[in-house]
């Protein structure tokens, strides 16, 4: 898997600055004040940093943005990035500053001078997240990320603060890798094997095969994958480091490794992006990896349904009726509305098997959510205001866009079936809401539940503040924060 750049923390050493090679990043406050290392760089550069800080160029920079001084006199480094950052900035701004540094470094060795900044650890997380580069499918994968060294006054203290953030970065990277991976490589079998490998981290992993799923009655999930050569699987990941006997949080993820639409075939244009239709399962996996790496004191179970939706002589057809694990009969109107069939069974299984304190499902479920919210926010649907608000606070604190969407019994008439208990799509009107209403049918009474439609945020065509083009890893930071705030003892 792609691993974050190795970030080291060293004592601040002004005498060593002249000989530092690669690229250097320094912090200058909006009013032009500099710490001791920045002042030393300014002196070696014959006042170039101070002149920049007094210029209109610096004044026009937004917080966390930087301006590069190339081939500065008096330094062995090829460039210095002067980043505008206040000491009293919040964590998100510090991470954006780190991301600016990572973009500036572009694989070169980077030395960050932050001797006294209280957000040095958050800056390091920004460096790590923006430095991600998925290159496993390139014949020339390059040299990987360059070395990153921070000069700080108290390296042991900052390293300790950065350790849990490094676990977050690795969880995000794991999620991004899964979403970016092409479907001929990331088959259902390969996906399950990657999750099974997390047993080395202390995660208890169980893989349920098709015969076991059939005995459990997961025929809605099995119907989605019956046209594929890749076997359908459910992977259960358990992390039990919380209070003994305390009910876990259940995270449930849609894992359609490729979605052709099935018999209701998608248009060819853009179908290559459907390698990301397992994004919900990827986020669940990344969160479990983060919890293990930071040894979280929480009980969390992750359940992911891994299938491939392909057209074939055995594939399910529009008009078929399938029986869910719960026992509800579902009329399949459109085989491209397959993710909710997968989730219906694994949501019911997670509640039956683990009796959780709450359930959160994630899925790249509907194009309708992109029409409604674009690519800046995931859609958040919930039957419990307190649970929902806790998640929204966590997402906001981590800078991951999320927007509360409505539910309501009035939408049920759109998915009422003439011949079965329910149909799997209500058409275009309120498409993301009727999908959530469908899922709500498989949530037990009094069970706190959140549905996250991440179709618009899982993969981006352009770089974001903390991610390059491609998979974002959206959700790992917010869910880890929610677990810290609400479920970790």
Secondary structure, DSSP 8 states (H G I E B T S, - for coil): ------EEEEE--GGGGGG--SEEEEEE-TTS-B-HHHHHHHHHTTTHHHHHHTSHHHHT--TT-EEEEES-TT-SSSEEEEEE--TT--HHHHHHHHHHHHHHHTTS-EEEE-SS-TTHHHHHHHHHHHT----TT-SS--S-S--EEEEES-HHHHHHHHHHHHHHHHHHHHHHHHHHS-TTTS-HHHHHHHHHGGGGGT-EEEEE-HHHHHHHT-HHHHHHHTTSSS--EEEEEEEE-SSTT---EEEEEEEEEEE--TTS---STTGGGGGGTTHHHHHHHHHHHHHHHTT-SSEEEEEEEEEEE---TTS--TT-EEE-TTS-EEE-S-TT--HHHHHHHHHHHHHHHH--SEEEEEE---THHHHHHTTT-EEEEES-HHHHHHHHHHHHHHT--EEE----GGGGGGG--SSSSEES---STTHHHHHHHHHHTTS-TT--EEEEE-TTTSEESS--SS--SEE--TTHHHHHHHIIIII--
